[in-house]
Amino acid sequence: MTAIASSPALWVMFAVTAALVTAGLYCMLVSRNLIRVLIGVELLIKAVTILLVLFGFITGRSALAQSLVITLIVIEVFFITIACGVVLSLYRHTQTLDTKSLTDSN
């Protein structure tokens, strides 16, 4: 177990995951464009997917990790499909994707 935890490749994957979380949070919190917010959500979901695979590898429960990842992918596809539909509907109604103008136009 300690040999797996001290693997340099594992730490690189943790660093990549941390970078994905940082980029996703930045996209969600700083951006005012709804498409960029959806991209930030996607980045966060991808980071969670990588973490599930890593923890499955570390604990030796790869079958459980695979089933969780497949479930997460199905939920992600459903969520992004609905969110894209809502964003497209908002764009057709308001002709903008800027969140500031959406909150100002009551």
C-alpha positions, 0 to 999 in steps of 0.5 A: 500500500505504501509503495502505491501511495509513494508512486510519482505518477500518482502524485502527478495525477493528484496535481492534474486533478487539483489543476482541474478543480482550480480551473473549474472553480475559476470558470464557474465563479469568475465567468459571466458567460453561461457556456463557460459556467457549464465548462467549469461544471464539466471540469469539476466533474472530470476531476471527480471522475479522475479522483474516483479512479485514483482512489479505486486504484489505491484501495484495490477496489477498481470494480467499485470505482469503475461502476461509480465512474460509469454511473457518474458519466450517465448522470453527467450526460443527463445534467449537461443535456438539460443544462444546455437546453436551458442555456439555449432557451435562455439565449433564444428568449433574451439574446444574451448569455451574460449572467449580469444582464439576465439578473438585471432584466426582470 
